[in-house]
């Protein structure tokens, strides 16, 4: 996992955006309606999330639709679980049990 992912996840607004996109793709306008931020500020958050490759954008005319980049999100979750050794005790317990 790269530093850009950690940076992206460090901000509560970006985590809220990711949570919203977890429910499905949304247009920039739909996302903006949920926040009381200047468009330039929200655009900055989108840029950080795109730099971390956590979201993808698709343009249709003047509408920008964002969606989660699921493969990167899954890799990120796996890396965090490994970092925190989540599941290691359970794996060891299963391996130690007699058949």
C-alpha positions as CSV (number, residue, x, y, z in Angstrom):
1,X,0.0,0.0,0.0
2,X,1.4,3.4,-1.0
3,X,1.7,6.5,1.1
4,X,-0.9,8.1,-1.2
5,X,-3.5,5.6,0.1
6,X,-2.7,6.4,3.7
7,X,-2.9,10.1,2.9
8,X,-6.3,9.6,1.2
9,X,-7.7,7.6,4.1
10,X,-6.4,10.1,6.8
11,X,-9.1,12.6,6.0
12,X,-12.7,12.1,7.3
13,X,-14.3,13.8,4.3
14,X,-12.5,11.4,1.9
15,X,-13.5,8.5,4.0
16,X,-17.2,9.7,3.8
17,X,-16.9,10.0,0.0
18,X,-15.5,6.4,-0.2
19,X,-18.4,5.2,2.1
20,X,-20.9,6.9,-0.2
21,X,-19.3,5.4,-3.3
22,X,-19.4,2.0,-1.6
23,X,-23.2,2.1,-2.2
24,X,-22.7,2.7,-5.9
25,X,-21.4,5.2,-8.5
26,X,-22.4,8.8,-8.0
27,X,-22.0,12.0,-9.9
28,X,-19.9,14.8,-8.6
29,X,-23.1,16.8,-8.2
30,X,-24.7,14.1,-6.1
31,X,-21.7,13.9,-3.8
32,X,-21.4,17.7,-3.6
33,X,-25.0,17.9,-2.3
34,X,-24.0,15.9,0.8
35,X,-21.2,18.3,1.8
36,X,-21.0,22.0,2.7
37,X,-17.7,22.6,1.0
38,X,-16.5,24.8,-1.8
39,X,-16.3,23.0,-5.2
40,X,-12.6,23.6,-5.3
41,X,-12.2,21.9,-1.9
42,X,-14.2,18.9,-3.0
43,X,-12.3,18.8,-6.2
44,X,-9.1,18.6,-4.1
45,X,-10.5,15.6,-2.2
46,X,-11.4,13.9,-5.5
47,X,-7.8,14.5,-6.8
48,X,-6.3,12.9,-3.7
49,X,-8.6,9.9,-4.0
50,X,-7.7,9.6,-7.7
51,X,-4.0,9.9,-7.0
52,X,-4.3,7.0,-4.6
53,X,-6.2,5.1,-7.3
54,X,-9.1,4.5,-4.8
55,X,-11.7,6.0,-7.2
56,X,-12.3,6.1,-10.9
57,X,-14.1,8.8,-12.9
58,X,-16.1,8.6,-16.0
59,X,-17.2,11.6,-18.0
60,X,-20.4,11.7,-20.0
61,X,-20.8,15.1,-21.5
62,X,-20.5,17.5,-18.6
63,X,-21.3,15.0,-15.9
64,X,-18.5,13.3,-14.0
65,X,-19.4,10.0,-12.3
66,X,-17.2,8.5,-9.6
67,X,-17.0,4.9,-8.5
68,X,-14.8,2.9,-6.2
69,X,-11.8,1.1,-7.7
70,X,-12.7,-2.1,-6.0
71,X,-9.4,-3.9,-6.7
72,X,-7.4,-1.2,-5.0
73,X,-9.9,-1.0,-2.1
74,X,-9.5,-4.8,-1.6
75,X,-5.7,-4.6,-1.8
76,X,-5.8,-1.8,0.8
77,X,-8.0,-3.8,3.2
78,X,-5.8,-6.8,2.9
79,X,-2.7,-4.7,3.5
80,X,-4.2,-3.1,6.6
81,X,-5.3,-6.5,7.9
82,X,-1.8,-7.9,7.4
83,X,-0.3,-4.8,9.0
84,X,-2.4,-5.2,12.1
85,X,-2.1,-9.0,12.0
86,X,-5.9,-9.3,11.9
87,X,-6.8,-13.0,11.4
88,X,-3.3,-14.3,12.3
89,X,-4.5,-15.7,15.7
90,X,-7.5,-17.3,14.0
91,X,-5.3,-18.9,11.3
92,X,-3.0,-20.2,14.0
93,X,-5.9,-21.6,16.1
94,X,-7.3,-23.5,13.1
95,X,-3.9,-24.9,12.2
96,X,-3.3,-26.0,15.8
97,X,-6.6,-27.9,16.1
98,X,-6.3,-31.7,15.7
99,X,-8.3,-33.1,12.7
